[in-house]
Amino acid sequence: MRTISIIGCGVIGSSLAVKLVKFNLCKVICLYDYDFVSPVKVRFPFHKEQGGMLKVEALKSILQFESEFKYSIICYPIRVIKQFSSKKSCNLIIDCRDDKRKSIGASFSVSLEGNSLVLDNRKNIKIDINNRYTIVPSLKNIDIATNLVADYIRFEIYKTNNDLFLIDLKTISGFINEGKDVWFRKQC
């Protein structure tokens, strides 16, 4: 069973954490984010009463409520902007930060903008992404995207590829689960 670190607990990072717990894809989940849940613009999966809380603490309470199995949640209310130092104790590091201009040595990064999901597991590539949601993803797209990322993890596709995947979520009508190679080719 995996130890997974999610760096950035905004819309995609927090929603992905909920999905990983729901699908029982980790034994330990480490959450990294320095920010607070906005009391004005509360976005899924956070709740209005969580406005003003640290995102990692608010997400921890959601995960504890959603979970049907025993696992550990470790919260780090810090901003990760340089090479990630906990690689040895973590099987998988997922970069869900808005600002990916500085590499942190993650296993892969995830970005979601409107109908476009980006999965990037290329190494030593200079990236200039500062995603501030000009098009806020719909709940449907968040659900589709996190299902795809969960399969990306379940099938360990991030280990076999050194690629950039851009997936148009409008063309994906359902959740396909036929095996990693066939499944992923159908998505891209």
C-alpha positions in Angstrom: 0.0 0.0 0.0 1.3 3.4 -0.9 2.3 6.5 0.9 1.2 9.5 -1.2 2.0 13.1 -0.8 -0.2 15.7 -2.4 1.4 19.1 -2.8 -1.3 21.7 -3.1 -4.7 21.2 -1.7 -6.8 23.5 -3.9 -9.6 22.3 -6.1 -7.7 19.5 -7.9 -5.4 18.4 -5.0 -8.2 18.2 -2.4 -10.6 16.5 -4.8 -7.9 14.0 -5.7 -7.2 13.3 -2.1 -10.9 12.5 -1.5 -10.8 10.1 -4.5 -7.6 8.3 -3.5 -9.2 7.6 0.0 -12.5 6.6 -1.6 -10.7 4.1 -3.9 -8.4 2.9 -1.1 -5.2 3.7 -3.1 -3.1 4.8 -0.2 -2.3 3.8 3.4 -0.8 7.1 4.4 -1.7 10.5 2.8 0.5 13.5 3.4 -1.1 16.9 2.6 1.0 20.0 1.9 -0.5 23.5 1.6 0.1 26.8 3.4 -3.2 28.4 2.3 -6.6 28.9 4.0 -10.0 27.9 2.7 -11.5 31.2 1.4 -14.5 32.3 3.5 -15.9 34.1 0.4 -15.4 31.6 -2.5 -15.7 28.2 -1.0 -14.9 25.6 -3.7 -15.5 21.9 -3.7 -14.8 19.7 -1.7 -14.7 22.3 1.1 -17.8 23.4 3.0 -18.9 27.0 3.9 -18.2 26.4 7.7 -14.6 25.6 6.8 -13.9 29.1 5.5 -10.8 30.5 7.3 -9.4 27.0 8.2 -6.1 25.8 6.9 -6.8 23.8 3.7 -4.8 20.8 5.0 -6.8 20.7 8.3 -10.2 21.2 6.5 -9.3 18.5 4.0 -8.2 16.1 6.9 -11.7 16.5 8.5 -13.3 15.7 5.1 -11.1 12.7 4.6 -11.8 11.4 8.1 -15.6 11.8 7.5 -15.5 10.1 4.0 -13.3 7.2 4.9 -14.4 3.7 5.6 -10.9 2.3 6.3 -8.0 3.0 8.6 -5.2 5.1 7.2 -3.0 8.0 8.4 -3.4 11.6 7.3 -0.5 13.9 8.0 -0.9 17.6 7.5 2.0 20.0 6.7 0.8 23.6 6.6 3.8 24.8 4.6 4.5 26.1 1.1 6.6 23.7 -1.0 8.7 25.7 -3.6 11.9 23.7 -3.9 13.0 20.1 -4.3 10.8 17.9 -2.2 12.9 16.3 0.7 10.6 13.4 1.8 11.0 11.3 -1.3 12.5 8.3 0.6 9.5 7.9 2.9 7.0 8.5 0.2 6.0 6.2 -2.8 4.3 8.9 -4.8 4.5 12.7 -4.8 1.8 14.5 -6.8 2.3 18.2 -7.6 -1.1 19.9 -7.6 0.1 23.4 -7.0 -1.2 26.4 -9.0 2.3 27.7 -9.6 4.6 25.0 -11.2 7.4 27.2 -12.4 9.8 25.7 -9.9 10.2 21.9 -10.0 9.8 20.1 -6.7 10.9 16.7 -8.0 7.3 15.2 -8.0 6.4 11.9 -9.5 4.0 13.8 -11.8 2.0 17.0 -11.8 -1.7 17.6 -12.4 -3.4 20.7 -13.7 -7.1 21.2 -14.5 -8.4 24.2 -16.5 -12.0 24.1 -17.6 -12.2 21.0 -19.9 -8.5 20.3 -20.1 -6.6 17.9 -17.8 -2.8 17.9 -17.9 -0.8 15.0 -16.5 3.0 15.6 -16.8 5.6 13.1 -15.6 8.5 14.4 -17.7 11.7 14.9 -15.7 14.0 17.9 -15.8 11.7 20.0 -17.9 11.3 23.7 -17.3 7.6 24.4 -16.9 6.0 27.8 -16.9 2.6 27.1 -15.5 0.9 29.4 -13.1 -2.6 28.2 -13.1 -5.1 30.6 -11.5 -8.3 29.1 -13.0 -9.4 31.5 -15.7 -12.0 28.9 -16.3 -13.1 27.2 -13.1 -13.6 23.5 -13.7 -17.2 22.1 -13.2 -17.9 19.5 -10.6 -18.4 17.0 -13.4 -15.0 17.8 -14.8 -13.4 17.5 -11.4 -15.0 14.1 -10.9 -13.9 12.9 -14.4 -10.4 14.3 -13.9 -9.9 12.7 -10.5 -11.2 9.4 -11.7 -8.6 9.5 -14.6 -5.8 10.5 -12.2 -6.8 7.7 -9.8 -6.5 5.2 -12.6 -3.2 6.8 -13.7 -2.0 5.9 -10.2 -3.7 2.5 -9.9 -2.2 1.3 -13.2 1.1 2.9 -12.3 1.2 4.7 -15.7 3.3 7.4 -14.2 6.2 4.9 -13.8 6.3 3.7 -17.4 5.9 6.9 -19.3 8.0 10.1 -19.5 5.3 12.0 -21.2 2.9 14.9 -21.2 -0.8 14.1 -21.5 -3.4 16.7 -22.4 -6.8 15.2 -22.1 -10.0 16.9 -23.3 -12.6 16.1 -20.7 -15.5 16.9 -23.1 -14.6 13.9 -25.3 -14.6 11.4 -22.4 -18.1 10.1 -22.0 -17.5 7.5 -19.3 -15.0 5.9 -17.0 -13.1 3.2 -18.8 -11.3 0.5 -16.9 -9.8 -2.1 -19.4 -6.1 -2.2 -18.5 -3.6 0.5 -18.5 -2.3 0.6 -22.0 -5.7 0.3 -23.8 -7.4 2.5 -21.3 -4.9 5.4 -21.5 -4.7 5.3 -25.3 -8.4 5.8 -25.3 -8.2 8.8 -23.1 -5.5 10.7 -25.1 
